Amino acid sequence: MNKTILIGNVGSTPEVRTLESGTKVAIFSLATNENYTKKDGTKVEQTEWHRLEVWGNLANVAETIIKKGDRICIEGKIRTEKWEDKEGNPKTSVKIRVERIELLGKRREEVEEKAEEEAKQAPKGNKKKPLLGETKESNVAFEASKNEGDLPF
């Protein structure tokens, strides 16, 4: 099973591209931190940077909601790409194909408040869901739809 769960801080506002097919893809980075103490008592904070790739409707959510500095939890799959550079040297890149995003902390509260306000202001009979994608858990947790699995490039 290829499943990854990360909690961290968004390092850059998502860069969104629209492919010729009309499908959107968002790319951004996530920093995760690990803190530990060495035997000599020295405290160490280790930061890992992860490249995230988000497709389809979830890319719309990332474009609209996610901002640099946000604390988020993502679920996805690890993808490895291999290629050769201009000189013929082999290169490898690892990224996470995101299938679920959840806002955490203060931004979560802000988005929930905004969603509640939008719902109150919506005309009666308007069944529009706030902020693009209410799910069972919360209106600030977004998942890729089941038919958005692996997309061809």
PAZAPA-4460 file (N, C-alpha, C; in steps of 0.05 Angstrom, whole numbers, plus 32768, in hexadecimal, padded with zeros to 4 digits):
% residues 153
    n_x    n_y    n_z   ca_x   ca_y   ca_z    c_x    c_y    c_z   seq   type   mol
   8011   7FE8   8000   8000   8000   8000   8012   8019   8000     1      M     A
   800B   802C   7FEF   801A   8045   7FED   8009   805B   7FF9     2      N     A
   800D   8062   8012   7FFD   8076   801F   800F   8087   8031     3      K     A
   800D   80A1   802F   801D   80B3   803E   800B   80C7   804C     4      T     A
   8010   80CC   8065   8002   80E1   8075   8017   80F4   8080     5      I     A
   8014   810D   807A   8027   8121   8084   8018   8138   8091     6      L     A
   8024   8143   80A6   8019   815B   80B3   8030   816F   80B3     7      I     A
   802B   8187   80A8   8041   819A   80A7   8037   81B6   809F     8      G     A
   804A   81C7   8098   8043   81E2   8090   8049   81E6   8073     9      N     A
   8036   81F3   8065   8038   81F8   8049   804F   820C   8044    10      V     A
   8062   8205   8032   8079   8215   802E   8076   8229   8018    11      G     A
   8062   8225   8006   805E   8238   7FF0   8040   8237   7FE8    12      S     A
   8036   824D   7FE0   801A   824E   7FD6   8019   823C   7FBD    13      T     A
   8005   822B   7FBA   8003   8219   7FA4   8006   8226   7F89    14      P     A
   8016   821B   7F77   8019   8224   7F5C   8007   8212   7F4B    15      E     A
   7FF3   821E   7F3E   7FDE   820F   7F30   7FE1   8212   7F12    16      V     A
   7FE0   81FB   7F04   7FE1   81FB   7EE6   7FC8   81EE   7EDD    17      R     A
   7FBE   81F6   7EC5   7FA8   81E8   7EB9   7FB2   81DB   7E9F    18      T     A
   7FAE   81C1   7E9D   7FB7   81B1   7E86   7FA4   81B6   7E6F    19      L     A
   7FAD   81AE   7E57   7F9C   81B1   7E3F   7F81   81A4   7E42    20      E     A
   7F80   818E   7E52   7F67   8180   7E56   7F54   818F   7E68    21      S     A
   7F5E   81A4   7E75   7F4E   81B4   7E88   7F52   81AC   7EA5    22      G     A
   7F61   8196   7EA9   7F67   818C   7EC4   7F7C   819E   7ED1    23      T     A
   7F77   81A5   7EEB   7F8A   81B6   7EF9   7F9D   81A4   7F0A    24      K     A
   7FB5   81AE   7F0D   7FC9   81A1   7F1F   7FD6   81B7   7F2F    25      V     A
   7FD7   81B3   7F49   7FE4   81C6   7F5C   7FFD   81B9   7F68    26      A     A
   8013   81C9   7F69   802C   81C0   7F74   8033   81D3   7F8A    27      I     A
   803A   81C8   7FA1   8045   81D8   7FB7   8055   81C7   7FCA    28      F     A
   8062   81D4   7FDD   8074   81C5   7FF0   8068   81C5   800C    29      S     A
   8071   81B0   801B   8068   81AD   8036   8080   81A7   8047    30      L     A
   8083   81B5   805E   809A   81B0   8070   808F   81A0   8088    31      A     A
   809C   818A   808E   8096   817B   80A7   80AF   817C   80B9    32      T     A
   80A9   817D   80D3   80BF   8180   80E6   80BF   8168   80F9    33      N     A
   80D8   8160   8100   80DC   814B   8114   80EF   8156   8129    34      E     A
   80E7   8155   8142   80F7   815E   8158   8100   8147   8169    35      N     A
   811A   8147   8171   8124   8133   8183   813B   813D   8192    36      Y     A
   8143   812F   81A7   8159   8137   81B8   816F   8121   81B6    37      T     A
   8188   812A   81B0   819E   8118   81AF   81A6   810E   81CB    38      K     A
   81B6   80FA   81CC   81BF   80EF   81E6   81CD   8104   81F7    39      K     A
   81DB   8117   81EA   81E9   812C   81F9   81D7   8143   8202    40      D     A
   81BD   8140   81FC   81A9   8154   8204   81A4   816A   81F0    41      G     A
   81B2   8169   81DA   81AE   817D   81C4   8193   8178   81B7    42      T     A
   8183   818E   81B4   816A   818B   81A7   816E   8190   8189    43      K     A
   8161   817F   8179   8163   8181   815C   8148   8183   814F    44      V     A
   8145   8196   813C   812D   8198   812C   8134   8192   8110    45      E     A
   8128   817E   8104   812F   8176   80E9   8116   817B   80D7    46      Q     A
   811A   818B   80C2   8104   8191   80B0   8107   8182   8096    47      T     A
   80F2   8176   808D   80F1   8168   8073   80DE   8178   8061    48      E     A
   80E6   817C   8048   80D5   8189   8034   80C9   8174   8021    49      W     A
   80AF   8177   801C   80A1   8164   800A   8094   8173   7FF4    50      H     A
   8096   8169   7FDC   8089   8175   7FC4   806E   8168   7FC1    51      R     A
   8059   8178   7FC1   803E   816E   7FBF   8032   8174   7FA4    52      L     A
   8022   8161   7F99   8015   8164   7F80   7FF7   815E   7F84    53      E     A
   7FE6   8170   7F7C   7FC9   816D   7F80   7FBB   8170   7F66    54      V     A
   7FA9   815E   7F5F   7F9B   815E   7F45   7F7E   8163   7F47    55      W     A
   7F72   816D   7F31   7F55   816F   7F2E   7F48   8182   7F41    56      G     A
   7F31   8179   7F4B   7F21   818B   7F5D   7F31   8191   7F77    57      N     A
   7F41   817F   7F80   7F51   8185   7F97   7F66   819B   7F92    58      L     A
   7F6F   819D   7F79   7F80   81B3   7F71   7F71   81CE   7F73    59      A     A
   7F57   81CE   7F6C   7F47   81E6   7F70   7F46   81EE   7F8D    60      N     A
   7F43   81DB   7F9F   7F42   81E0   7FBC   7F5D   81EB   7FC5    61      V     A
   7F73   81DF   7FBC   7F8D   81E8   7FC4   7F91   8205   7FBB    62      A     A
   7F89   820B   7FA2   7F8C   8226   7F97   7F7C   823A   7FA7    63      E     A
   7F64   8233   7FB0   7F52   8245   7FBD   7F58   8248   7FDB    64      T     A
   7F5F   8233   7FE8   7F60   8232   8005   7F7C   8233   8011    65      I     A
   7F8F   8224   8005   7FAA   8220   8011   7FBB   8238   800C    66      I     A
   7FC9   8241   8022   7FDB   8258   8021   7FF5   8250   802E    67      K     A
   800A   825E   8026   8025   825A   8033   8022   825D   8051    68      K     A
   802E   824A   8060   802E   824B   807D   8017   823B   808A    69      G     A
   8003   8234   807A   7FED   8224   8086   7FF7   820A   8091    70      D     A
   7FEB   8201   80A6   7FF1   81E6   80B2   7FDB   81D4   80A7    71      R     A
   7FE4   81BF   8099   7FD2   81AC   808C   7FDA   818F   8092    72      I     A
   7FC6   817E   808E   7FCB   8161   808E   7FC3   8157   8072    73      C     A
   7FD5   8148   8066   7FCF   813D   804B   7FD1   811F   804C    74      I     A
   7FC2   8112   803B   7FC5   80F6   8036   7FC9   80F3   8018    75      E     A
   7FDB   80E0   8011   7FE0   80DD   7FF5   7FF2   80C5   7FF0    76      G     A
   7FFE   80C4   7FD8   800F   80AE   7FCF   802A   80B9   7FC7    77      K     A
   803F   80AA   7FCC   805A   80B2   7FC4   805D   80AB   7FA6    78      I     A
   8068   80BE   7F97   806D   80BA   7F7B   808A   80C1   7F76    79      R     A
   8099   80B0   7F67   80B5   80B4   7F60   80B6   80B8   7F42    80      T     A
   80C3   80CD   7F39   80C8   80D2   7F1D   80E6   80D0   7F17    81      E     A
   80EC   80C3   7F01   8108   80C1   7EF9   810B   80CC   7EDC    82      K     A
   8121   80DA   7ED7   8126   80E6   7EBD   8144   80EB   7EBA    83      W     A
   814B   80F4   7EA3   8167   80FB   7E9E   8168   8119   7E98    84      E     A
   817C   8127   7EA3   817F   8143   7E9E   818C   8147   7E83    85      D     A
   8192   8160   7E7B   819D   8167   7E61   81B8   8159   7E5B    86      K     A
   81C7   8154   7E71   81E1   8147   7E6E   81DF   8128   7E6E    87      E     A
   81C6   811E   7E71   81C3   8101   7E72   81C6   80F4   7E8E    88      G     A
   81C8   8105   7EA3   81CA   80FB   7EBE   81AF   80F2   7EC8    89      N     A
   81AD   80DB   7ED5   8193   80D2   7EE0   818B   80E4   7EF8    90      P     A
   8172   80EB   7EF9   8166   80FC   7F0E   814E   80EE   7F19    91      K     A
   8148   80F2   7F33   8131   80E7   7F40   8123   80FD   7F50    92      T     A
   8109   80FD   7F50   80F9   810F   7F60   80E3   8100   7F6E    93      S     A
   80DE   8107   7F87   80C9   80FA   7F97   80B4   810F   7F9D    94      V     A
   809B   8109   7F99   8085   811B   7FA0   806E   810B   7FAC    95      K     A
   805C   8119   7FB8   8044   810D   7FC4   802C   8115   7FB3    96      I     A
   801E   8102   7FA9   8005   8107   7F9A   7FEF   8108   7FAF    97      R     A
   7FE5   811F   7FB5   7FD2   8124   7FCB   7FB6   811B   7FC4    98      V     A
   7FA9   810D   7FD6   7F8E   8103   7FD2   7F7B   8110   7FE7    99      E     A
   7F85   811B   7FFC   7F75   8128   8010   7F85   813E   801E   100      R     A
   7F77   8154   8023   7F83   816B   8031   7F71   8173   8047   101      I     A
   7F7D   8178   805F   7F6D   8183   8075   7F7C   819A   8082   102      E     A
   7F6F   81B1   8084   7F7A   81C8   8092   7F7B   81C3   80B0   103      L     A
   7F8F   81CC   80BD   7F92   81C9   80DA   7F95   81E4   80E7   104      L     A
   7F91   81E6   8101   7F97   81FE   8110   7F85   8216   810A   105      G     A
   7F91   822E   810C   7F83   8247   8109   7F75   824B   80EE   106      K     A
   7F83   8243   80D8   7F78   8246   80BD   7F5F   8235   80BB   107      R     A
   7F5E   821E   80C8   7F47   820D   80C7   7F2F   821C   80D3   108      R     A
   7F33   8229   80E9   7F1E   8239   80F6   7F14   824F   80E4   109      E     A
   7F27   825D   80D7   7F20   8273   80C5   7F0F   8269   80AE   110      E     A
   7F17   8252   80A2   7F08   8247   808B   7EED   823D   8093   111      V     A
   7EEB   8231   80AB   7ED1   8228   80B5   7EBF   8240   80B9   112      E     A
   7EC9   8255   80C5   7EB9   826D   80C9   7EAF   8279   80AF   113      E     A
   7EC1   827A   809B   7EBA   8285   8081   7EA4   8273   8074   114      K     A
   7EA7   8259   8077   7E94   8246   806B   7E78   824A   8078   115      A     A
   7E78   824D   8093   7E5F   8251   80A1   7E52   826B   8098   116      E     A
   7E62   8280   8095   7E58   829A   808C   7E4C   8298   8070   117      E     A
   7E5A   828B   805E   7E50   8287   8042   7E36   8278   8042   118      E     A
   7E34   8264   8053   7E1C   8254   8055   7E04   8264   805E   119      A     A
   7E09   8276   8072   7DF4   8288   807C   7DEB   829C   8067   120      K     A
   7DFE   82A6   8057   7DF7   82BA   8043   7DEC   82AF   8029   121      Q     A
   7DEE   8295   8025   7DE4   8288   800D   7DC6   828A   800D   122      A     A
   7DBA   8290   7FF5   7D9D   8292   7FF4   7D91   8277   7FFB   123      P     A
   7D79   8278   8007   7D6B   825F   800E   7D66   824F   7FF5   124      K     A
   7D69   8235   7FF7   7D66   8223   7FE0   7D80   8220   7FD0   125      G     A
   7D94   8230   7FD6   7DAE   822D   7FC9   7DBE   8218   7FD8   126      N     A
   7DC2   8201   7FCC   7DCF   81EB   7FD9   7DED   81EB   7FD5   127      K     A
   7DF8   8202   7FCD   7E15   8204   7FC8   7E25   81FE   7FE1   128      K     A
   7E38   81EC   7FDF   7E49   81E5   7FF5   7E5F   81FA   7FF8   129      K     A
   7E65   8203   8010   7E79   8218   8013   7E95   820D   800E   130      P     A
   7EA6   821E   8003   7EC3   8218   7FFF   7EC8   81FF   7FF0   131      L     A
   7EB9   81F9   7FDC   7EBF   81E5   7FC7   7EBC   81C8   7FCF   132      L     A
   7EB8   81C0   7FE8   7EB8   81A3   7FEB   7EB4   8199   8007   133      G     A
   7E9D   819C   8012   7E97   8191   802C   7E99   8173   802C   134      E     A
   7EA6   8167   803F   7EA8   814A   8041   7E9B   8141   805B   135      T     A
   7E9B   8128   8060   7E8F   811D   8078   7E9C   8128   8091   136      K     A
   7EB7   812B   8091   7EC5   8133   80A9   7EC1   8151   80AF   137      E     A
   7EC4   8161   809B   7EC5   817E   80A0   7EC5   818D   8085   138      S     A
   7EBE   81A6   8086   7EBF   81B5   806D   7EDB   81C0   8068   139      N     A
   7EEE   81B8   8078   7F0A   81C0   8072   7F1C   81A8   806E   140      V     A
   7F0F   8191   8069   7F1E   8179   8060   7F14   8172   8044   141      A     A
   7F26   8171   8031   7F1E   816D   8015   7F2C   8154   800B   142      F     A
   7F1D   8145   7FFB   7F27   812C   7FEF   7F24   812C   7FD1   143      E     A
   7F36   811F   7FC4   7F34   811B   7FA7   7F1C   8108   7FA2   144      A     A
   7F0D   810E   7F8D   7EF6   80FC   7F87   7F01   80E2   7F7D   145      S     A
   7EF2   80CD   7F80   7EFB   80B2   7F7A   7F04   80AE   7F5D   146      K     A
   7EF8   80BD   7F4A   7F00   80BA   7F2E   7F18   80CB   7F26   147      N     A
   7F25   80D8   7F39   7F3D   80E8   7F34   7F56   80D9   7F3B   148      E     A
   7F56   80BF   7F3B   7F6D   80AF   7F43   7F86   80B8   7F34   149      G     A
   7F94   80A5   7F28   7FAD   80AB   7F19   7FA6   80B8   7EFF   150      D     A
   7FB1   80D0   7EFA   7FAB   80DE   7EE2   7FC2   80DB   7ECE   151      L     A
   7FBC   80D6   7EB5   7FD2   80D5   7EA1   7FDE   80F0   7E9C   152      P     A
   7FF8   80F1   7E96   8005   810B   7E91   8006   8110   7E74   153      F     A
***
